[in-house]
Amino acid sequence: MLLICNFVSPDSPEYRELARKGYLIKKKGKDESAILNLWNGQSACYDLTNPAALIISFLY
């Protein structure tokens, strides 16, 4: 079984790199990454409609 976590912590170096490359879901009408409030804190989510982000999600 392969489990892919498509969330990344906004206080991590990975988040900063992914946001810079545009690989995260953006806020509607804005050019900034959307931050989701989840049960265990905040996270950003890979934009899996972006083929480049999909490939990168396997590498992290």
Protein Blocks (a to p, Z undefined) as FASTA:
>chain_A
ZZddfbdcfkbfklmmmmmnopaccdehiacdcddddfkbccddddfkbmklmmmmmmZZ
